[in-house]
Amino acid sequence: MKKVFLVLFIGVFSFAVNAQTQVAPKKEVDPNAPVFKFEAEAVEYGEIAHMSDGKRTLKFKNVGKSPLIISRVTGSCGCTVPTAPKEPIMPGQESEITVKYATNRIGAFSKTVTIYSNASIPTVRILVRGKVLKPETASPVEKKKAIISN
């Protein structure tokens, strides 16, 4: 009787283990889908002066075979505001996403911009990083840039 229960237990256990090993089918990638090709993999601010111009551009090209449509672009917090083109980007065409960081916050920062589109990889995250210097530690060059831009 013990052997019957043992064999039954092993059979049920092995069936439960096999049921867990099924893999979800892979989605096929459309060979004609649009494809992002970015000039840079991150938006690098470097060291910037407090209250200076926080606008940077992220340039990219559609290297796919169909129009690239960006449905939305979001920043990881309210201090990072991205703006994307509204019109479709045709194959071979270049465009850019503008990123504005609030430079009134002193210190190092590392944020992300998430791009949602119809590309072969529909969700792309781009790193945005840099360091806002304290007003008295800003280099003369950065101070001059801040004065000129205002």
C-alpha positions as CSV (number, residue, x, y, z in Angstrom):
1,M,0.0,0.0,0.0
2,K,2.9,2.4,0.8
3,K,4.4,1.7,-2.6
4,V,1.2,2.6,-4.4
5,F,1.0,5.9,-2.5
6,L,4.6,6.6,-3.2
7,V,4.3,5.9,-6.9
8,L,1.1,8.0,-7.1
9,F,2.8,10.9,-5.2
10,I,5.8,10.8,-7.5
11,G,3.6,10.7,-10.6
12,V,1.5,13.7,-9.4
13,F,4.6,15.6,-8.4
14,S,6.4,15.0,-11.8
15,F,3.2,16.0,-13.7
16,A,3.1,19.3,-11.7
17,V,6.7,20.0,-12.4
18,N,6.2,19.4,-16.2
19,A,3.2,21.7,-16.3
20,Q,5.4,24.6,-15.1
21,T,8.1,24.2,-17.8
22,Q,6.0,25.4,-20.8
23,V,7.5,28.5,-22.4
24,A,5.3,31.2,-23.8
25,P,5.5,31.5,-27.6
26,K,7.9,34.2,-28.9
27,K,6.5,37.1,-30.8
28,E,7.8,37.4,-34.3
29,V,9.6,40.7,-35.0
30,D,8.2,42.5,-38.1
31,P,11.1,42.8,-40.5
32,N,9.5,46.0,-41.9
33,A,9.0,47.6,-38.5
34,P,10.6,51.0,-37.8
35,V,13.9,51.0,-35.8
36,F,15.5,53.6,-33.6
37,K,19.1,54.4,-34.1
38,F,20.3,57.0,-31.5
39,E,23.4,59.2,-31.8
40,A,24.1,58.7,-28.1
41,E,22.8,56.1,-25.6
42,A,22.3,58.7,-22.9
43,V,21.7,62.4,-22.4
44,E,24.8,63.6,-20.7
45,Y,24.7,67.0,-19.0
46,G,28.1,66.8,-17.3
47,E,28.6,69.5,-14.7
48,I,26.2,72.4,-15.2
49,A,25.7,75.7,-13.4
50,H,22.7,76.1,-11.0
51,M,19.7,77.7,-12.8
52,S,21.4,77.4,-16.2
53,D,19.6,76.2,-19.4
54,G,18.6,72.6,-18.9
55,K,17.6,71.9,-22.5
56,R,19.4,69.1,-24.4
57,T,18.4,67.2,-27.5
58,L,18.5,63.5,-28.2
59,K,19.0,62.9,-31.9
60,F,17.9,59.7,-33.6
61,K,17.2,58.2,-37.0
62,N,14.6,55.8,-38.3
63,V,16.6,53.0,-39.9
64,G,13.6,50.7,-40.4
65,K,11.4,50.2,-43.4
66,S,8.2,51.9,-42.2
67,P,7.2,55.2,-40.6
68,L,8.1,55.6,-36.9
69,I,5.3,56.9,-34.7
70,I,6.1,58.0,-31.2
71,S,2.9,57.6,-29.1
72,R,4.3,59.2,-25.9
73,V,7.5,60.1,-24.1
74,T,7.7,60.4,-20.3
75,G,10.3,61.4,-17.7
76,S,10.9,59.5,-14.6
77,C,9.9,62.5,-12.5
78,G,8.6,66.0,-12.8
79,C,12.1,67.5,-13.0
80,T,12.7,65.8,-16.4
81,V,10.4,66.9,-19.2
82,P,10.8,65.3,-22.6
83,T,9.1,66.6,-25.8
84,A,8.8,64.4,-28.8
85,P,7.9,65.1,-32.5
86,K,4.2,64.7,-33.2
87,E,4.5,63.7,-36.9
88,P,5.7,60.3,-38.1
89,I,9.4,59.9,-38.8
90,M,9.8,58.4,-42.2
91,P,12.4,55.7,-43.0
92,G,15.9,57.3,-43.3
93,Q,14.7,60.5,-41.7
94,E,16.3,62.0,-38.6
95,S,14.5,63.7,-35.7
96,E,15.1,64.7,-32.1
97,I,13.5,64.6,-28.7
98,T,14.1,67.6,-26.5
99,V,14.8,67.0,-22.8
100,K,14.6,69.8,-20.2
101,Y,16.0,69.2,-16.7
102,A,15.1,71.5,-13.9
103,T,18.5,72.9,-12.9
104,N,17.2,74.5,-9.8
105,R,18.0,71.3,-7.9
106,I,21.6,71.1,-6.8
107,G,23.6,67.8,-6.9
108,A,24.0,64.8,-9.1
109,F,21.1,63.4,-10.9
110,S,20.3,60.2,-12.8
111,K,16.8,60.0,-14.4
112,T,15.3,58.2,-17.4
113,V,13.2,59.2,-20.3
114,T,10.9,56.4,-21.6
115,I,9.9,56.4,-25.3
116,Y,6.8,54.5,-26.4
117,S,6.4,53.9,-30.2
118,N,5.6,51.4,-32.9
119,A,9.3,50.5,-33.4
120,S,10.6,46.9,-33.4
121,I,11.5,47.6,-29.7
122,P,8.3,49.4,-28.6
123,T,9.6,50.8,-25.3
124,V,13.1,52.4,-25.0
125,R,14.6,53.9,-21.9
126,I,17.3,56.6,-22.2
127,L,19.4,57.6,-19.2
128,V,19.6,61.3,-18.4
129,R,22.5,62.2,-16.0
130,G,24.7,65.0,-14.8
131,K,25.5,67.2,-11.9
132,V,24.1,70.7,-11.0
133,L,26.8,72.7,-9.2
134,K,26.3,74.9,-6.2
135,P,26.1,78.6,-7.3
136,E,29.5,79.4,-5.7
137,T,31.3,76.4,-7.2
138,A,30.3,76.8,-10.8
139,S,33.2,77.3,-13.1
140,P,33.6,80.7,-14.8
141,V,32.8,79.2,-18.2
142,E,29.5,77.7,-16.9
143,K,28.6,81.0,-15.2
144,K,29.3,82.8,-18.5
145,K,27.1,80.3,-20.3
146,A,24.3,80.8,-17.8
147,I,24.5,84.6,-18.1
148,I,24.5,84.4,-21.9
149,S,21.6,82.0,-22.1
150,N,19.4,84.1,-19.8
